[in-house]
Amino acid sequence: KLPMFHISPGPVFLSKFHNGTLAARSHYKELEASNENVLFATVKSSGSLWLFAGTAYPICSSKNGIGNVYSIAGHYTLIRHFKMKFGIRWKEIYDDFIFYVAKFKLSLGFELVTCCLGHHGSHPSTDHLVLNAVLDRNSLSPYSPLLLLKLKQRYGFEIAGMYTFENSSTFFEIFDEFRWKRECTFSEIHAKLKARAWKVVNMDYAKLHSELLEGYVCFYAPRAFVAEHVSWFDDVENCTFSDYLASERESKEAAVAWPSVSDISDQLARSASGQEGSRRDEHLDVLKKKLMGLIKSLDGEGCQISSISVLPVKSELQCKPIRDKVYEACKEALKYPCDKTPNELSSTRRLATMLQALDECQLQYKVKVYDVDLSGNAVEEDTDVSRDPRESSLSGAGTEITRFGSDQPDHIICIHVPHDWSFRQYEAYSIQHPEKEISPLLRGNLWEVHSAQFVDDSPMGTSLVPAWELDDPRLAEGLRQNKPIHGSFWKFKLFSYAHRTHLLRNLGKELAHHRDYHQYITKCKSLLSTWGAPIDVFEGVSPLLQNWARAVLDDSELAKELLAGRYIERAHAVVDATFNDQSRASKSKGAVPPKSGLYVIFSVHPVCCCKKKTLFLCYSGSTHAFVEGSWPVKSWR
């Protein structure tokens, strides 16, 4: 007899942002035509998606799973934030945070930014987390972006910089001014946006990361609700927990005791420098265990940090039957709903219809099933179970699911769709079948599977400040209802970032693998055309692409670094060399010198007045040197 299940959604996130197109801009115009909406343009930090949720304990996930180096590094960085922000009272604030997330069944989406886990256009200045979104775990839909302001005020989180506009044309006018500039900076764009936005939430992106910005995520939210709570923008700098903040001395001590993830990674790399055969995956495994050890060192400090650790099922023989039995149990539970609450039925139905829709769409997906273990064992490598849509979905055979108790899940299931195009195909299918009420396919679907006798106990503990915004039923409902408008999420990338990550890194990895020069150039041109890049942008970047292709093909070490995901330093060197060559070539052809630095122009008139050219000596403030050149007088009028 198949067991009965109570299934509840865990950390979830919005579907993958679509890149901005002309269609998106037209859609925005339609949404603002009624004068009922305002545009939010939020800073897109370049990092790795990290999700946080929980019941009476934290659940951390990243890269479509639990227990990997990204999820653990995010948890470590979160703890480090509380220790440095609140000093000796950090545990009170941390427990308050877990209680808050558990009580209101929230799922938080962060961007994990580190110097050692992935290269994203440039090295960040410091490891940090950026809070981007908050979701309701019951409805799987986002809260109003205004809730981010209160979380920043309450817990000192860094949140994505926000620029609110009453019409989209203002934002796009500024965005288009900088969109195709290869060397535009965050500070330049921020100054322009801030001067013309209705409301602004500042983010010190240049200090945290660099001057190289990926772009902006834009969406619409209802105007009336935003206007009603416009004072929250002004209140965000006032910390509710001012009495709890750490002193400068406490912050420095915490930074020494709890170095950043990247500092720890560097220390491990130095200690292993003399060892032969050390590879990146081995290094990340050592880093993961080191971070886990530091987190577990807090066991005796009365925290809830170590309340959960997750052990993946070790083999497909164990994992596949569990996956299939969960699928079958969903269907069985829906046949006999008498002992189910409406929420239990809703969650079970969402999971069942999601799996059914994936099969009917002929989409490939992976399911990762994790055993929950509270004994403090080490987390082992997870095992992916690939699901081919042509397989039978119900095997009915296999081991029973082990139960560890009634107050925590028996298993945690992660559904991972590996192809980005699948999201749009799934979305189209759900629109065509509204009667099925198909659950949205989200980036980071995670489900807790409990035995039937599970009772959802209220989280233990008390909050430091009794009154929360979400304690007010009217306000809580307003924050849920006045969420970002469905279908309005679009990502608008800047060329200064995109040409590094897409043309040099992503297509460069293909070049390193296939070693086809002409295919690389063709794909770069095709990608630029899909972005709608003007022809002069392609012509301007063509020498860089050619030089990069030659460097990758001629340098085996560079090719290996690309395949391993490392490229920034070498890419910058090729970029600098390419555009220095272009600058010298343009001068030799009689072109106007580049407008970088401060130039003081001294004209030296020729003795013979019949000559048609004037000799200029230009003093460059950036290089503190005179540059001699000869340009037509006409070009300097």
C-alpha positions as CSV (number, residue, x, y, z in Angstrom):
1,K,0.0,0.0,0.0
2,L,1.4,3.4,-1.0
3,P,2.0,5.9,1.8
4,M,-0.1,9.0,2.1
5,F,1.8,12.3,1.8
6,H,1.5,15.9,2.9
7,I,3.5,17.9,0.3
8,S,4.4,21.6,0.8
9,P,6.5,23.9,-1.4
10,G,9.9,24.8,-0.1
11,P,12.2,27.5,-1.5
12,V,10.9,28.7,-4.8
13,F,11.7,31.6,-7.1
14,L,10.4,33.4,-10.2
15,S,10.8,31.8,-13.6
16,K,13.9,32.8,-15.5
17,F,13.9,36.4,-16.5
18,H,13.4,36.9,-20.2
19,N,15.8,39.3,-21.9
20,G,14.3,42.6,-22.9
21,T,13.0,43.0,-26.4
22,L,10.9,45.5,-28.4
23,A,7.9,43.3,-27.5
24,A,8.6,43.9,-23.8
25,R,8.7,47.6,-24.3
26,S,5.4,47.5,-26.2
27,H,3.9,45.4,-23.3
28,Y,5.1,48.0,-20.8
29,K,3.4,50.8,-22.8
30,E,0.1,48.8,-22.7
31,L,0.4,48.3,-18.9
32,E,1.0,52.0,-18.2
33,A,-1.7,53.2,-20.6
34,S,-4.3,53.0,-17.8
35,N,-2.1,55.1,-15.5
36,E,-2.6,52.5,-12.8
37,N,1.0,51.1,-12.7
38,V,4.5,52.2,-12.0
39,L,7.7,50.8,-13.3
40,F,10.4,49.3,-11.0
41,A,13.9,49.1,-12.5
42,T,16.0,47.1,-10.0
43,V,19.8,46.5,-10.2
44,K,20.7,43.0,-11.5
45,S,23.7,41.9,-9.4
46,S,25.9,39.4,-11.1
47,G,26.1,36.3,-8.9
48,S,24.4,32.9,-8.2
49,L,20.7,32.5,-7.2
50,W,20.5,31.5,-3.5
51,L,17.2,30.6,-1.9
52,F,16.2,30.7,1.8
53,A,13.0,29.3,3.4
54,G,12.1,27.3,6.4
55,T,9.5,26.0,8.9
56,A,11.1,25.8,12.3
57,Y,14.6,25.4,10.7
58,P,16.3,26.9,7.7
59,I,16.3,25.4,4.2
60,C,19.0,26.7,1.9
61,S,19.3,25.8,-1.8
62,S,21.2,26.9,-4.8
63,K,22.0,25.5,-8.3
64,N,18.9,23.4,-8.1
65,G,19.9,21.5,-5.0
66,I,20.8,21.4,-1.3
67,G,24.1,20.5,0.3
68,N,26.3,21.8,-2.6
69,V,29.1,24.3,-2.1
70,Y,26.8,27.2,-3.3
71,S,24.0,26.5,-0.9
72,I,26.4,26.1,2.0
73,A,28.4,29.2,1.0
74,G,25.2,31.2,1.0
75,H,24.3,30.0,4.5
76,Y,27.7,30.9,5.8
77,T,27.6,34.3,4.2
78,L,24.2,34.9,5.8
79,I,25.5,34.0,9.2
80,R,28.5,36.2,8.7
81,H,26.2,39.1,7.8
82,F,24.4,38.8,11.1
83,K,27.6,38.4,13.1
84,M,29.2,41.5,11.6
85,K,26.0,43.6,11.6
86,F,24.8,42.8,15.1
87,G,27.8,41.7,17.1
88,I,27.3,39.8,20.3
89,R,23.5,39.9,19.9
90,W,23.6,38.4,16.4
91,K,21.9,35.1,17.6
92,E,18.8,36.9,18.7
93,I,18.4,38.6,15.4
94,Y,19.2,35.4,13.4
95,D,16.5,33.4,15.4
96,D,14.1,36.3,14.9
97,F,14.7,36.1,11.2
98,I,14.1,32.3,11.1
99,F,10.9,32.8,13.1
100,Y,9.7,35.6,10.8
101,V,10.3,33.5,7.6
102,A,8.6,30.4,9.2
103,K,5.6,32.2,10.7
104,F,4.6,33.9,7.5
105,K,5.8,31.0,5.2
106,L,8.1,33.1,3.1
107,S,10.7,32.2,0.5
108,L,13.5,34.6,0.0
109,G,15.5,34.9,-3.2
110,F,19.1,36.3,-2.9
111,E,22.0,36.8,-5.2
112,L,25.1,35.2,-3.8
113,V,28.1,37.1,-4.9
114,T,31.6,35.8,-4.2
115,C,35.0,36.2,-5.7
116,C,35.6,32.4,-5.9
117,L,32.3,30.8,-7.0
118,G,32.0,31.8,-10.7
119,H,33.2,34.6,-12.8
120,H,30.6,37.2,-13.8
121,G,32.1,39.9,-16.0
122,S,34.4,41.2,-13.2
123,H,35.6,40.3,-9.8
124,P,33.4,41.6,-6.9
125,S,35.1,43.7,-4.3
126,T,33.7,41.7,-1.4
127,D,31.5,38.6,-0.8
128,H,27.9,39.5,-0.1
129,L,24.2,38.6,-0.4
130,V,21.7,40.8,-2.2
131,L,18.0,40.2,-1.5
132,N,15.9,40.4,-4.7
133,A,12.5,38.9,-4.1
134,V,10.2,37.5,-1.4
135,L,7.6,34.8,-2.3
136,D,4.5,33.4,-0.5
137,R,5.1,29.7,-0.1
138,N,1.3,29.0,-0.2
139,S,0.5,30.7,-3.5
140,L,4.0,30.5,-5.0
141,S,3.7,34.1,-6.1
142,P,5.8,37.1,-5.2
143,Y,5.1,39.8,-2.6
144,S,5.1,43.5,-3.4
145,P,8.7,44.8,-3.8
146,L,7.9,47.1,-0.9
147,L,8.3,44.2,1.5
148,L,12.1,44.2,0.6
149,L,12.3,47.7,2.2
150,K,11.0,46.4,5.5
151,L,13.4,43.4,5.5
152,K,16.3,45.8,4.8
153,Q,15.1,48.0,7.6
154,R,14.7,45.1,10.1
155,Y,17.6,42.9,9.3
156,G,20.1,45.2,7.6
157,F,20.1,43.2,4.3
158,E,21.5,44.6,1.1
159,I,18.6,44.8,-1.3
160,A,18.7,45.4,-5.0
161,G,18.8,49.1,-5.9
162,M,15.4,50.3,-7.0
163,Y,14.4,53.2,-9.3
164,T,10.7,53.8,-9.6
165,F,9.3,55.6,-12.6
166,E,5.8,56.8,-13.4
167,N,6.4,55.9,-17.1
168,S,8.7,53.5,-18.8
169,S,10.0,55.9,-21.4
170,T,12.0,57.8,-18.8
171,F,13.9,54.7,-17.9
172,F,14.5,53.5,-21.4
173,E,15.7,56.9,-22.6
174,I,18.5,56.6,-20.0
175,F,19.1,52.9,-20.6
176,D,19.4,53.4,-24.3
177,E,22.0,56.2,-23.8
178,F,24.3,53.6,-22.1
179,R,23.1,50.3,-23.6
180,W,25.8,49.9,-26.2
181,K,28.7,51.6,-24.5
182,R,31.5,49.2,-24.0
183,E,32.9,51.0,-21.0
184,C,29.8,52.5,-19.3
185,T,30.0,52.4,-15.5
186,F,27.4,51.8,-12.7
187,S,28.1,55.3,-11.3
188,E,27.3,57.0,-14.6
189,I,24.0,55.3,-15.0
190,H,23.0,55.6,-11.3
191,A,23.5,59.4,-11.4
192,K,21.2,59.7,-14.4
193,L,18.6,57.4,-13.1
194,K,18.5,58.9,-9.7
195,A,18.1,62.4,-11.0
196,R,14.9,61.5,-12.9
197,A,13.3,58.7,-10.9
198,W,10.2,59.2,-8.8
199,K,11.6,57.2,-5.8
200,V,15.0,55.6,-5.3
201,V,16.5,53.0,-3.0
202,N,20.2,53.4,-3.2
203,M,22.6,50.5,-3.5
204,D,26.3,50.9,-3.2
205,Y,26.9,48.5,-6.0
206,A,30.3,49.9,-7.0
207,K,31.7,49.4,-3.5
208,L,30.2,45.9,-3.1
209,H,30.9,44.6,-6.6
210,S,32.5,46.8,-9.3
211,E,31.7,49.5,-11.8
212,L,30.7,46.8,-14.3
213,L,26.9,46.3,-14.1
214,E,25.0,43.4,-15.7
215,G,21.8,45.4,-16.2
216,Y,18.4,45.9,-14.7
217,V,15.3,43.7,-14.0
218,C,12.2,45.7,-14.7
219,F,8.6,45.0,-13.8
220,Y,5.3,46.9,-13.1
221,A,3.5,47.1,-9.8
222,P,0.1,48.8,-8.9
223,R,0.5,52.6,-8.5
224,A,-2.1,53.1,-5.8
225,F,-0.5,50.7,-3.3
226,V,3.0,52.1,-3.9
227,A,1.7,55.6,-3.5
228,E,-0.1,54.7,-0.3
229,H,3.1,53.4,1.3
230,V,5.6,55.8,-0.4
231,S,6.9,56.8,3.1
232,W,8.6,53.3,3.3
233,F,11.1,54.6,0.8
234,D,12.2,57.3,3.2
235,D,12.1,55.0,6.3
236,V,14.4,52.3,4.8
237,E,17.5,53.9,6.1
238,N,16.2,53.9,9.7
239,C,17.2,50.7,11.4
240,T,14.6,49.2,13.7
241,F,17.2,47.3,15.6
242,S,19.6,50.3,16.3
243,D,20.2,49.1,19.9
244,Y,21.4,45.7,18.5
245,L,23.9,47.0,16.0
246,A,27.5,45.9,16.4
247,S,30.2,48.4,17.3
248,E,33.0,48.9,14.8
249,R,35.3,46.8,17.0
250,E,32.8,43.9,17.1
251,S,32.4,44.0,13.3
252,K,36.2,43.9,12.8
253,E,36.6,41.0,15.3
254,A,33.8,39.1,13.5
255,A,35.5,39.7,10.1
256,V,38.7,38.2,11.5
257,A,37.0,35.2,13.2
258,W,34.7,34.7,10.2
259,P,36.6,35.5,7.0
260,S,34.7,35.6,3.7
261,V,34.1,32.6,1.6
262,S,36.7,33.8,-0.9
263,D,39.3,34.4,1.8
264,I,38.8,30.8,3.0
265,S,39.0,29.6,-0.6
266,D,42.3,31.5,-1.1
267,Q,43.7,30.0,2.1
268,L,42.8,26.5,1.0
269,A,44.3,27.1,-2.4
270,R,47.6,28.3,-0.9
271,S,47.8,25.3,1.4
272,A,47.2,23.0,-1.6
273,S,49.5,24.7,-4.0
274,G,52.2,22.1,-3.6
275,Q,49.9,19.2,-4.2
276,E,49.8,17.5,-7.6
277,G,46.6,16.8,-9.4
278,S,44.5,19.4,-7.5
279,R,41.4,20.3,-9.6
280,R,38.7,22.9,-9.2
281,D,36.0,20.3,-8.3
282,E,38.3,18.9,-5.6
283,H,39.0,22.4,-4.3
284,L,35.3,23.2,-4.1
285,D,34.6,20.0,-2.2
286,V,37.3,20.9,0.4
287,L,35.8,24.4,0.6
288,K,32.3,23.0,1.2
289,K,33.5,20.8,4.1
290,K,35.4,23.7,5.6
291,L,32.4,26.0,5.5
292,M,30.2,23.2,7.0
293,G,32.6,22.8,9.8
294,L,32.5,26.5,10.7
295,I,28.7,26.5,10.7
296,K,28.6,23.4,12.9
297,S,31.0,25.0,15.3
298,L,28.0,27.1,16.4
299,D,26.1,24.1,17.7
300,G,26.7,25.0,21.3
301,E,25.7,28.6,20.9
302,G,22.0,28.0,21.2
303,C,21.2,28.6,17.5
304,Q,18.9,26.9,15.1
305,I,21.6,26.8,12.5
306,S,22.4,23.1,12.7
307,S,18.8,22.0,13.0
308,I,18.9,20.5,9.6
309,S,21.4,18.8,7.3
310,V,20.4,17.0,4.2
311,L,21.7,13.7,2.8
312,P,20.9,12.9,-0.8
313,V,19.9,9.4,-1.7
314,K,23.0,7.7,-3.0
315,S,22.0,5.7,-6.0
316,E,19.4,5.6,-8.8
317,L,18.1,2.3,-7.6
318,Q,17.0,3.9,-4.4
319,C,16.1,7.3,-5.9
320,K,13.9,6.3,-8.9
321,P,11.3,4.3,-7.0
322,I,11.0,7.1,-4.4
323,R,10.4,9.6,-7.2
324,D,7.8,7.4,-8.8
325,K,6.1,6.6,-5.5
326,V,5.8,10.3,-4.7
327,Y,4.2,10.8,-8.1
328,E,1.8,7.9,-7.4
329,A,1.1,9.0,-3.8
330,C,0.1,12.5,-5.1
331,K,-2.5,10.8,-7.3
332,E,-3.7,8.5,-4.5
333,A,-4.0,11.4,-2.1
334,L,-6.2,13.3,-4.5
335,K,-8.6,10.4,-4.8
336,Y,-9.3,10.3,-1.1
337,P,-9.2,13.9,0.1
338,C,-11.4,13.6,3.2
339,D,-8.5,13.7,5.7
340,K,-6.7,16.5,3.8
341,T,-6.9,20.3,4.5
342,P,-7.4,22.6,1.6
343,N,-3.8,23.7,1.7
344,E,-2.6,20.1,1.7
345,L,-4.7,19.3,-1.3
346,S,-3.6,22.4,-3.1
347,S,0.1,21.6,-2.6
348,T,-0.3,18.0,-3.6
349,R,-2.3,18.9,-6.7
350,R,0.3,21.4,-7.8
351,L,3.1,18.9,-7.6
352,A,1.1,16.2,-9.4
353,T,0.0,18.5,-12.2
354,M,3.5,19.9,-12.7
355,L,5.0,16.4,-13.2
356,Q,2.1,15.5,-15.5
357,A,2.5,18.7,-17.6
358,L,6.2,18.1,-18.0
359,D,5.6,14.6,-19.3
360,E,2.8,15.8,-21.7
361,C,5.0,18.6,-23.0
362,Q,7.7,16.1,-23.7
363,L,10.2,18.1,-21.6
364,Q,13.2,16.5,-20.0
365,Y,13.7,17.1,-16.3
366,K,15.7,15.9,-13.4
367,V,14.4,15.0,-9.9
368,K,16.8,15.1,-6.9
369,V,15.4,13.4,-3.8
370,Y,17.1,14.1,-0.5
371,D,16.8,12.2,2.8
372,V,16.4,14.6,5.7
373,D,18.9,13.8,8.5
374,L,19.1,15.5,11.8
375,S,22.1,13.6,13.2
376,G,24.7,16.1,12.0
377,N,26.2,13.8,9.4
378,A,28.3,15.2,6.6
379,V,26.6,16.1,3.4
380,E,27.6,13.8,0.6
381,E,27.6,14.4,-3.2
382,D,24.1,14.6,-4.6
383,T,22.9,12.2,-7.3
384,D,20.9,13.5,-10.3
385,V,18.1,11.2,-11.5
386,S,17.4,12.0,-15.1
387,R,13.8,11.6,-16.3
388,D,13.2,10.8,-19.9
389,P,9.6,11.7,-20.9
390,R,9.2,8.4,-22.8
391,E,9.7,6.4,-19.6
392,S,6.7,5.0,-17.7
393,S,6.1,7.4,-14.8
394,L,4.8,4.8,-12.3
395,S,7.1,1.9,-11.5
396,G,5.4,1.0,-8.2
397,A,8.5,-0.9,-7.1
398,G,11.3,0.0,-4.7
399,T,12.2,0.6,-1.1
400,E,9.8,2.1,1.4
401,I,10.5,5.8,2.3
402,T,12.1,6.0,5.7
403,R,10.6,8.3,8.2
404,F,12.6,10.3,10.7
405,G,9.7,11.7,12.7
406,S,6.5,13.7,12.4
407,D,7.9,17.2,12.9
408,Q,10.2,17.4,9.9
409,P,9.9,16.3,6.3
410,D,10.8,12.7,5.3
411,H,12.3,13.9,2.1
412,I,13.0,17.0,0.1
413,I,12.4,16.8,-3.6
414,C,14.0,19.2,-6.1
415,I,12.6,19.5,-9.7
416,H,15.2,20.7,-12.2
417,V,14.5,21.6,-15.8
418,P,17.9,21.9,-17.5
419,H,16.9,23.8,-20.7
420,D,15.9,27.5,-20.6
421,W,13.6,27.1,-23.6
422,S,11.5,24.6,-21.6
423,F,10.2,27.4,-19.4
424,R,8.4,29.2,-22.3
425,Q,7.1,25.9,-23.7
426,Y,5.7,24.9,-20.3
427,E,4.2,28.4,-19.9
428,A,2.5,28.2,-23.3
429,Y,1.1,24.7,-22.3
430,S,-0.3,26.1,-19.1
431,I,-2.0,28.9,-20.9
432,Q,-3.6,26.4,-23.4
433,H,-4.9,24.3,-20.5
434,P,-6.3,26.7,-17.9
435,E,-8.7,24.1,-16.6
436,K,-5.8,22.1,-15.2
437,E,-4.6,24.9,-13.0
438,I,-1.0,23.9,-13.6
439,S,1.5,25.0,-11.1
440,P,4.1,27.5,-12.4
441,L,7.4,26.1,-13.3
442,L,9.9,28.1,-11.2
443,R,13.6,28.4,-11.1
444,G,14.3,26.5,-7.9
445,N,11.2,24.3,-7.3
446,L,11.7,22.5,-4.0
447,W,9.0,20.4,-2.1
448,E,8.9,19.0,1.4
449,V,7.4,15.5,1.6
450,H,5.9,14.6,4.9
451,S,4.2,11.5,6.1
452,A,0.4,11.6,6.4
453,Q,0.4,12.1,10.2
454,F,2.5,15.3,9.9
455,V,1.2,18.2,12.0
456,D,2.4,21.6,10.9
457,D,3.4,23.0,14.3
458,S,3.8,26.7,14.7
459,P,7.5,27.7,14.9
460,M,8.7,27.9,18.5
461,G,10.1,31.1,19.9
462,T,9.1,34.8,20.2
463,S,10.0,37.7,18.1
464,L,12.1,40.6,19.4
465,V,9.5,43.2,18.1
466,P,5.9,41.8,18.3
467,A,4.5,44.0,15.6
468,W,5.3,43.1,12.0
469,E,3.9,44.5,8.8
470,L,2.6,41.0,8.0
471,D,0.8,40.7,11.3
472,D,-1.7,43.2,10.0
473,P,-4.2,41.1,7.9
474,R,-5.1,44.0,5.6
475,L,-1.5,45.1,5.0
476,A,-0.4,41.5,4.5
477,E,-3.1,40.9,2.0
478,G,-2.2,44.2,0.2
479,L,1.5,43.1,0.0
480,R,0.3,39.8,-1.6
481,Q,-2.2,41.3,-4.0
482,N,-0.2,44.3,-5.1
483,K,2.7,42.2,-6.4
484,P,4.7,42.6,-9.6
485,I,2.3,42.2,-12.5
486,H,2.5,38.8,-14.1
487,G,4.3,38.7,-17.4
488,S,6.1,42.1,-16.8
489,F,9.4,40.7,-15.6
490,W,12.2,41.4,-18.2
491,K,15.9,41.7,-17.9
492,F,17.7,44.5,-19.8
493,K,21.4,43.8,-20.2
494,L,24.2,46.3,-20.8
495,F,26.7,45.5,-23.6
496,S,29.6,46.4,-21.2
497,Y,28.7,43.2,-19.3
498,A,27.1,41.1,-22.0
499,H,30.0,41.0,-24.4
500,R,32.3,39.7,-21.7
501,T,30.0,36.9,-20.4
502,H,28.3,35.9,-23.6
503,L,30.7,36.5,-26.4
504,L,34.0,36.0,-24.6
505,R,33.1,33.4,-21.9
506,N,30.1,31.4,-23.1
507,L,30.8,31.2,-26.8
508,G,34.5,31.2,-26.0
509,K,34.0,27.9,-24.1
510,E,32.4,26.5,-27.2
511,L,35.4,27.7,-29.3
512,A,37.8,26.1,-26.8
513,H,35.9,22.8,-27.1
514,H,35.2,22.7,-30.9
515,R,38.1,24.8,-32.1
516,D,36.2,26.2,-35.0
517,Y,37.2,29.9,-35.7
518,H,34.5,30.6,-38.4
519,Q,31.8,29.0,-36.3
520,Y,32.7,31.2,-33.4
521,I,32.6,34.4,-35.4
522,T,29.3,33.4,-37.0
523,K,27.7,32.6,-33.6
524,C,28.9,35.9,-32.2
525,K,27.3,37.8,-35.1
526,S,24.1,35.8,-34.7
527,L,23.9,36.5,-31.0
528,L,24.5,40.2,-31.5
529,S,21.7,40.3,-34.1
530,T,19.3,38.7,-31.6
531,W,20.1,41.5,-29.2
532,G,19.3,44.0,-31.9
533,A,22.8,45.5,-31.8
534,P,23.4,48.2,-34.4
535,I,25.9,47.4,-37.2
536,D,28.5,49.8,-35.8
537,V,28.5,47.8,-32.5
538,F,29.4,44.6,-34.3
539,E,32.0,46.4,-36.4
540,G,33.5,47.9,-33.3
541,V,33.8,44.6,-31.4
542,S,34.9,42.5,-34.4
543,P,38.6,43.0,-33.8
544,L,38.2,42.0,-30.2
545,L,36.4,38.8,-31.2
546,Q,39.0,37.9,-33.8
547,N,41.9,38.5,-31.3
548,W,40.1,36.5,-28.6
549,A,39.5,33.6,-31.0
550,R,43.2,33.5,-32.0
551,A,44.3,33.7,-28.4
552,V,42.0,30.8,-27.4
553,L,43.2,28.7,-30.4
554,D,46.9,29.5,-29.9
555,D,47.0,29.2,-26.1
556,S,46.2,25.8,-24.7
557,E,46.3,27.1,-21.1
558,L,43.8,29.8,-21.9
559,A,41.5,27.2,-23.5
560,K,41.7,25.1,-20.3
561,E,40.9,28.1,-18.1
562,L,37.9,28.9,-20.2
563,L,36.6,25.3,-20.0
564,A,37.0,25.5,-16.2
565,G,35.1,28.8,-16.1
566,R,38.0,31.1,-15.5
567,Y,38.6,33.9,-18.0
568,I,38.4,37.4,-16.6
569,E,42.1,38.4,-16.3
570,R,43.0,37.0,-19.7
571,A,39.9,38.6,-21.3
572,H,40.7,42.0,-19.9
573,A,44.3,41.7,-21.2
574,V,43.0,41.0,-24.7
575,V,40.4,43.7,-24.5
576,D,42.9,46.3,-23.4
577,A,45.4,45.3,-26.1
578,T,42.8,45.3,-28.8
579,F,41.4,48.7,-28.1
580,N,44.9,50.2,-27.5
581,D,45.8,48.9,-31.0
582,Q,42.6,50.5,-32.4
583,S,43.4,53.8,-30.7
584,R,46.9,53.8,-32.2
585,A,45.6,52.9,-35.6
586,S,43.0,55.7,-35.6
587,K,45.7,58.2,-34.7
588,S,47.9,57.1,-37.6
589,K,44.9,57.6,-40.0
590,G,44.4,61.2,-38.8
591,A,41.4,60.6,-36.6
592,V,40.4,62.6,-33.6
593,P,42.1,61.2,-30.5
594,P,40.0,59.3,-27.9
595,K,38.1,61.4,-25.4
596,S,39.5,59.8,-22.3
597,G,41.3,61.8,-19.6
598,L,41.7,65.5,-19.6
599,Y,43.3,67.2,-22.7
600,V,44.8,70.6,-22.8
601,I,45.3,71.5,-26.4
602,F,48.2,73.7,-27.6
603,S,48.1,74.7,-31.3
604,V,51.5,75.3,-33.1
605,H,50.8,77.2,-36.2
606,P,53.1,76.5,-39.2
607,V,55.4,79.2,-40.6
608,C,54.1,78.6,-44.1
609,C,50.5,79.8,-44.2
610,C,49.8,77.8,-47.3
611,K,49.8,74.6,-45.4
612,K,46.4,73.1,-44.7
613,K,47.2,71.3,-41.4
614,T,47.9,72.5,-37.9
615,L,50.2,70.6,-35.5
616,F,48.7,69.9,-32.1
617,L,50.3,69.0,-28.8
618,C,47.8,67.4,-26.5
619,Y,48.5,67.2,-22.8
620,S,46.7,64.2,-21.3
621,G,45.7,64.5,-17.7
622,S,45.4,60.7,-17.4
623,T,48.9,59.9,-18.6
624,H,50.6,63.2,-17.8
625,A,52.3,63.3,-21.2
626,F,52.2,65.3,-24.4
627,V,50.8,63.5,-27.4
628,E,51.9,64.9,-30.8
629,G,49.6,64.5,-33.7
630,S,48.5,66.1,-36.9
631,W,44.8,66.5,-37.6
632,P,42.8,68.6,-40.1
633,V,42.0,72.0,-38.7
634,K,38.4,71.5,-39.8
635,S,37.8,68.7,-37.3
636,W,38.7,70.9,-34.4
637,R,36.4,73.9,-35.1
